[in-house]
């Protein structure tokens, strides 16, 4: 009867009353009543936790991806599919297991909130499964920026997102829960710091790879290749399966292929002898050298060497230079056929050139004119 004569209290006092009395106070769902006392601040905590977890996954994924690419030195479609599948499985298990059995994710741990059932305990496997499945819809940062979840938290009395409503769960501030046991606290801290150590190690490894271009011994290169034909159908080259057409240059160039993850590229251009006039292979090569050195800073043109490619006379040379802050090695082959000069430009970062030299050489020497 005492409480019937109490004036309207602040949210903090009401929250303390629910925590102190619990179900003995007459409430059948403590967490629902505690959640009703929250203002919009819980939304910002939940959004911050979701963003933290998303950034954690993005950084972790790219660190893992860079490490895999560095080891294999290839970008293949099966590898792309596999890494994305690993990300999806890890994302699913991350929320399913951590929230289900501890109530925390790393983001929730940092922002001091916790997913619980109506009794204030971790949701368990089934409820966590429902929350995780619906998370793909209402808290997906790539889907309307988690807008469905934000609206749901704001308009529902107990500040629940769609997944909470379906699972019967709540996200409450840790300070409003009864203290957990030391064992549970140690377990949560162990999970948190283990994840941070793994992420930190992956980040340092990826940064070391990007900064120093460290590489393991080159993996065996697949012998399977595909052919790329110019739009007019007059010439072609062949390259391993991890290469693809460069969409930014294919409209402008005869053939343009690349692998952006390994940073290697080959372009093939043709020039009609009729339009150039009576010029020699040597003269045309010198003209190309002069034009290309203007594209790079501090460029150095290596010695030219005469060769033959598919029976046609050709001249090869390399240009070492800097573009923006990156150092590149560009291998150039000028081929003379009956009616055309062909310019094959293959470039890659200087740190990778020794490993990719043979592959670029093989692509260059795969050139041939296609007879109609």
C-alpha positions as CSV (number, residue, x, y, z in Angstrom):
1,X,0.0,0.0,0.0
2,X,2.9,2.3,0.5
3,X,3.8,2.5,-3.1
4,X,0.2,3.6,-4.0
5,X,0.8,6.9,-2.2
6,X,4.2,7.5,-3.8
7,X,4.3,10.4,-6.2
8,X,5.4,9.9,-9.9
9,X,9.1,9.1,-9.6
10,X,11.9,9.6,-12.1
11,X,12.9,6.9,-14.5
12,X,16.0,6.1,-12.4
13,X,13.9,5.6,-9.2
14,X,11.4,3.4,-11.1
15,X,14.2,1.4,-12.5
16,X,15.7,0.9,-9.1
17,X,12.4,-0.2,-7.7
18,X,12.0,-2.9,-10.4
19,X,15.5,-4.2,-9.8
20,X,15.1,-4.2,-6.0
21,X,11.7,-5.9,-5.9
22,X,11.7,-7.9,-9.0
23,X,8.8,-10.3,-9.4
24,X,8.0,-10.0,-5.7
25,X,6.8,-6.5,-6.6
26,X,4.1,-8.0,-8.7
27,X,5.7,-7.8,-12.1
28,X,5.6,-10.9,-14.3
29,X,8.3,-9.6,-16.7
30,X,11.0,-7.6,-15.0
31,X,13.0,-6.9,-18.1
32,X,9.9,-5.5,-20.0
33,X,9.2,-3.1,-17.1
34,X,12.8,-2.0,-16.9
35,X,13.0,-1.4,-20.6
36,X,9.9,0.8,-20.4
37,X,11.8,3.2,-18.2
38,X,14.4,3.8,-21.0
39,X,14.5,6.9,-23.1
40,X,16.1,7.3,-26.5
41,X,19.6,6.7,-25.0
42,X,19.2,3.0,-25.3
43,X,18.8,3.4,-29.0
44,X,22.1,5.1,-29.3
45,X,23.8,2.5,-27.2
46,X,22.3,-0.3,-29.4
47,X,23.2,1.5,-32.6
48,X,26.8,2.1,-31.3
49,X,27.1,-1.6,-30.4
50,X,25.8,-2.7,-33.8
51,X,28.2,-0.3,-35.6
52,X,31.1,-1.6,-33.4
53,X,30.3,-5.2,-34.3
54,X,30.0,-4.3,-38.0
55,X,33.4,-2.5,-38.1
56,X,34.9,-5.5,-36.2
57,X,33.6,-7.8,-39.0
58,X,34.7,-5.6,-41.8
59,X,38.2,-5.1,-40.5
60,X,38.5,-8.8,-39.6
61,X,37.2,-9.9,-43.0
62,X,39.6,-7.7,-45.0
63,X,42.6,-8.7,-42.8
64,X,41.7,-12.3,-43.4
65,X,41.1,-11.7,-47.1
66,X,44.5,-9.8,-47.6
67,X,46.3,-12.7,-45.8
68,X,44.7,-15.3,-48.0
69,X,45.4,-13.4,-51.2
70,X,49.0,-12.9,-50.1
71,X,49.5,-16.6,-49.5
72,X,47.9,-17.8,-52.7
73,X,48.8,-14.8,-54.9
74,X,45.7,-15.5,-56.9
75,X,42.1,-14.1,-57.1
76,X,39.8,-16.8,-58.2
77,X,36.0,-17.0,-58.2
78,X,36.0,-20.0,-55.8
79,X,38.2,-18.1,-53.4
80,X,35.8,-15.1,-53.5
81,X,32.8,-17.3,-52.8
82,X,34.6,-19.2,-50.0
83,X,35.7,-16.0,-48.2
84,X,32.2,-14.6,-48.4
85,X,30.7,-17.9,-47.1
86,X,33.2,-17.8,-44.2
87,X,32.1,-14.3,-43.4
88,X,28.4,-15.2,-43.4
89,X,29.0,-18.3,-41.2
90,X,31.2,-16.3,-38.8
91,X,28.6,-13.5,-38.6
92,X,25.8,-15.9,-37.9
93,X,27.7,-17.9,-35.2
94,X,29.0,-14.7,-33.6
95,X,25.6,-13.4,-32.7
96,X,23.9,-16.8,-32.2
97,X,26.4,-18.2,-29.7
98,X,27.7,-15.1,-28.0
99,X,24.3,-13.5,-27.4
100,X,22.6,-16.8,-26.8
101,X,24.9,-18.0,-24.0
102,X,26.4,-14.7,-22.6
103,X,24.0,-12.0,-23.7
104,X,26.9,-10.0,-25.1
105,X,28.6,-9.3,-28.3
106,X,31.8,-7.3,-28.4
107,X,29.8,-4.2,-29.2
108,X,27.3,-4.8,-26.4
109,X,30.2,-5.4,-24.0
110,X,31.8,-2.1,-24.9
111,X,28.5,-0.1,-24.7
112,X,27.5,-1.9,-21.4
113,X,24.2,-3.4,-22.7
114,X,23.1,-7.0,-22.7
115,X,20.5,-9.2,-24.5
116,X,18.3,-11.0,-22.0
117,X,15.1,-12.9,-21.7
118,X,12.3,-11.8,-19.4
119,X,14.1,-13.0,-16.3
120,X,17.3,-11.1,-17.1
121,X,19.2,-14.2,-18.1
122,X,21.0,-14.8,-21.5
123,X,18.4,-15.6,-24.2
124,X,19.5,-19.2,-24.9
125,X,19.9,-20.9,-28.2
126,X,16.4,-20.8,-29.6
127,X,15.7,-17.2,-28.8
128,X,19.1,-16.2,-30.0
129,X,18.5,-18.1,-33.3
130,X,15.3,-16.1,-33.9
131,X,17.1,-12.8,-33.1
132,X,20.0,-13.6,-35.3
133,X,17.8,-14.6,-38.3
134,X,15.8,-11.4,-38.1
135,X,19.0,-9.4,-37.6
136,X,19.8,-9.9,-41.3
137,X,16.7,-7.8,-42.0
138,X,16.3,-5.2,-39.2
139,X,19.8,-4.4,-38.1
140,X,21.7,-5.0,-41.3
141,X,23.9,-1.8,-41.8
142,X,23.8,-2.5,-45.6
143,X,20.0,-2.6,-45.6
144,X,18.6,0.9,-44.9
145,X,21.3,1.4,-42.3
146,X,19.5,-0.5,-39.6
147,X,16.5,1.8,-40.0
148,X,13.8,-0.9,-39.3
149,X,15.4,-1.7,-35.9
150,X,15.8,1.9,-35.0
151,X,12.1,2.7,-35.7
152,X,11.0,-0.4,-33.8
153,X,13.1,0.5,-30.7
154,X,11.6,4.0,-30.7
155,X,8.0,3.1,-31.1
156,X,7.7,0.0,-28.9
157,X,7.0,0.4,-25.2
158,X,9.8,-2.0,-24.1
159,X,12.3,-0.6,-26.7
160,X,12.5,-3.8,-28.7
161,X,13.6,-4.3,-32.3
162,X,11.7,-6.7,-34.6
163,X,14.0,-9.6,-33.5
164,X,13.3,-8.9,-29.9
165,X,9.6,-8.9,-30.4
166,X,9.7,-12.2,-32.2
167,X,12.0,-13.9,-29.7
168,X,10.6,-12.3,-26.5
169,X,14.0,-10.8,-25.6
170,X,15.1,-7.4,-24.4
171,X,18.3,-5.3,-24.5
172,X,18.9,-3.6,-21.1
173,X,21.7,-1.7,-19.5
174,X,24.1,-3.8,-17.5
175,X,23.8,-1.6,-14.5
176,X,20.1,-2.5,-14.3
177,X,20.9,-6.2,-14.0
178,X,21.9,-8.2,-10.9
179,X,25.6,-8.7,-10.7
180,X,26.7,-11.8,-12.6
181,X,29.0,-14.4,-11.0
182,X,32.7,-14.1,-11.1
183,X,32.9,-17.1,-13.3
184,X,30.5,-15.6,-15.9
185,X,32.4,-12.3,-15.8
186,X,35.7,-14.1,-16.4
187,X,34.2,-16.0,-19.3
188,X,32.9,-12.8,-20.9
189,X,36.2,-11.0,-20.4
190,X,38.0,-14.0,-21.9
191,X,35.8,-14.0,-25.0
192,X,36.2,-10.2,-25.4
193,X,40.0,-10.1,-25.1
194,X,40.5,-13.2,-27.2
195,X,38.6,-11.6,-30.0
196,X,40.5,-8.4,-29.6
197,X,43.8,-10.3,-29.8
198,X,42.8,-12.2,-32.9
199,X,41.6,-9.0,-34.6
200,X,44.7,-7.1,-33.5
201,X,47.0,-9.8,-34.8
202,X,45.2,-10.0,-38.1
203,X,45.3,-6.3,-38.5
204,X,49.1,-6.1,-37.8
205,X,49.7,-9.0,-40.2
206,X,47.6,-7.3,-43.0
207,X,49.3,-3.9,-42.3
208,X,52.7,-5.6,-42.5
209,X,51.8,-7.2,-45.8
210,X,50.6,-4.0,-47.3
211,X,53.5,-1.9,-46.0
212,X,56.3,-4.3,-46.7
213,X,54.9,-6.4,-49.5
214,X,55.9,-9.5,-47.6
215,X,55.1,-12.7,-49.5
216,X,55.3,-16.4,-48.9
217,X,56.7,-18.6,-51.6
218,X,54.5,-18.4,-54.7
219,X,51.8,-21.0,-54.9
220,X,51.6,-23.2,-57.9
221,X,49.9,-21.4,-60.8
222,X,47.0,-23.1,-62.5
223,X,47.5,-24.0,-66.1
224,X,44.0,-23.2,-67.1
225,X,43.6,-20.1,-69.1
226,X,41.0,-18.1,-71.0
227,X,41.3,-16.0,-74.1
228,X,40.5,-12.3,-74.5
229,X,39.7,-11.0,-78.0
230,X,39.7,-7.4,-79.1
231,X,36.3,-5.9,-79.9
232,X,37.0,-5.8,-83.6
233,X,38.1,-9.5,-83.4
234,X,41.5,-8.8,-84.9
235,X,43.8,-9.9,-82.1
236,X,43.8,-11.8,-78.8
237,X,45.8,-12.7,-75.7
238,X,45.5,-15.5,-73.1
239,X,45.7,-15.2,-69.3
240,X,45.1,-17.4,-66.2
241,X,41.6,-17.6,-64.8
242,X,42.1,-15.1,-62.0
243,X,42.3,-12.3,-64.6
244,X,39.2,-10.5,-65.8
245,X,38.2,-7.8,-68.2
246,X,38.8,-4.3,-66.9
247,X,35.4,-2.5,-67.2
248,X,37.0,1.0,-66.7
249,X,39.1,0.6,-69.8
250,X,37.5,-2.0,-72.1
251,X,35.5,0.7,-73.9
252,X,38.7,2.6,-74.7
253,X,41.3,-0.1,-75.3
254,X,41.7,-2.9,-77.7
255,X,42.1,-5.4,-74.8
256,X,42.3,-4.5,-71.1
257,X,42.5,-7.2,-68.4
258,X,43.5,-6.9,-64.7
259,X,43.4,-8.4,-61.3
260,X,42.8,-5.5,-58.8
261,X,43.5,-7.6,-55.7
262,X,47.0,-8.6,-56.9
263,X,47.4,-5.2,-58.7
264,X,48.5,-6.5,-62.1
265,X,47.2,-5.3,-65.4
266,X,47.8,-5.8,-69.1
267,X,46.6,-3.5,-71.9
268,X,46.9,-4.2,-75.7
269,X,46.6,-1.3,-78.1
270,X,46.9,-1.3,-81.9
271,X,48.0,1.4,-84.3
272,X,47.5,1.3,-88.0
273,X,50.7,1.7,-90.1
274,X,48.7,3.5,-92.7
275,X,47.8,6.2,-90.2
276,X,51.3,6.4,-88.7
277,X,52.9,6.8,-92.1
278,X,56.3,5.3,-93.0
279,X,57.8,4.7,-89.6
280,X,60.1,1.9,-88.4
281,X,59.6,-0.4,-85.4
282,X,62.6,1.3,-83.7
283,X,61.1,4.8,-84.3
284,X,57.7,3.8,-83.0
285,X,59.3,2.2,-79.9
286,X,61.2,5.4,-79.1
287,X,58.0,7.4,-79.5
288,X,56.2,5.1,-77.1
289,X,59.0,5.3,-74.6
290,X,58.9,9.1,-74.6
291,X,55.1,9.2,-74.1
292,X,55.1,6.6,-71.3
293,X,57.9,8.2,-69.2
294,X,55.6,11.3,-69.0
295,X,53.1,9.2,-67.1
296,X,55.4,8.3,-64.2
297,X,57.6,10.4,-61.9
298,X,61.3,9.5,-61.5
299,X,60.9,7.1,-64.4
300,X,63.8,5.0,-65.7
301,X,63.7,3.2,-69.0
302,X,65.5,-0.1,-69.1
303,X,67.5,-1.3,-72.1
304,X,65.5,-2.5,-75.2
305,X,65.9,-6.0,-76.6
306,X,64.9,-7.3,-80.0
307,X,62.8,-10.5,-80.0
308,X,60.0,-12.2,-81.9
309,X,56.5,-12.9,-80.7
310,X,54.4,-15.4,-82.7
311,X,56.9,-15.0,-85.5
312,X,56.5,-11.1,-85.6
313,X,59.5,-8.8,-84.9
314,X,59.2,-7.1,-81.6
315,X,61.1,-4.9,-79.1
316,X,60.7,-5.2,-75.3
317,X,61.7,-2.8,-72.6
318,X,60.7,-2.0,-69.0
319,X,60.0,1.3,-67.3
320,X,60.5,1.8,-63.5
321,X,58.7,4.7,-62.1
322,X,56.4,6.2,-59.4
323,X,52.8,7.1,-59.8
324,X,51.3,9.0,-56.9
325,X,53.0,7.2,-54.0
326,X,53.3,3.8,-55.6
327,X,56.3,2.4,-57.4
328,X,55.6,0.4,-60.5
329,X,57.4,-1.7,-63.1
330,X,55.9,-1.6,-66.5
331,X,56.9,-4.2,-69.1
332,X,56.2,-3.1,-72.7
333,X,56.4,-5.1,-75.9
334,X,56.0,-3.4,-79.3
335,X,55.1,-5.8,-82.1
336,X,55.1,-5.1,-85.8
337,X,52.8,-7.0,-88.1
338,X,52.0,-6.5,-91.8
339,X,49.5,-3.7,-91.2
340,X,49.8,-2.7,-87.6
341,X,52.0,-1.9,-84.6
342,X,50.7,-3.5,-81.3
343,X,51.6,-2.2,-77.9
344,X,51.4,-4.6,-75.0
345,X,51.7,-2.9,-71.6
346,X,51.9,-5.0,-68.5
347,X,52.4,-3.3,-65.1
348,X,52.5,-4.3,-61.5
349,X,53.9,-2.8,-58.2
350,X,57.7,-3.0,-58.1
351,X,57.6,-5.3,-55.1
352,X,55.6,-7.9,-56.9
353,X,57.4,-7.7,-60.3
354,X,59.9,-10.5,-59.6
355,X,57.1,-12.9,-58.8
356,X,54.8,-11.9,-61.6
357,X,57.4,-11.4,-64.3
358,X,57.0,-14.8,-65.8
359,X,53.2,-14.6,-65.8
360,X,53.3,-11.2,-67.5
361,X,55.8,-12.6,-70.0
362,X,53.6,-15.5,-70.8
363,X,50.6,-13.3,-71.4
364,X,52.6,-11.0,-73.6
365,X,53.9,-13.9,-75.7
366,X,50.4,-15.4,-76.0
367,X,49.5,-12.4,-78.3
368,X,48.4,-13.3,-81.9
369,X,46.5,-11.8,-84.7
370,X,43.2,-13.5,-85.5
371,X,42.9,-14.2,-89.2
372,X,39.3,-13.7,-90.5
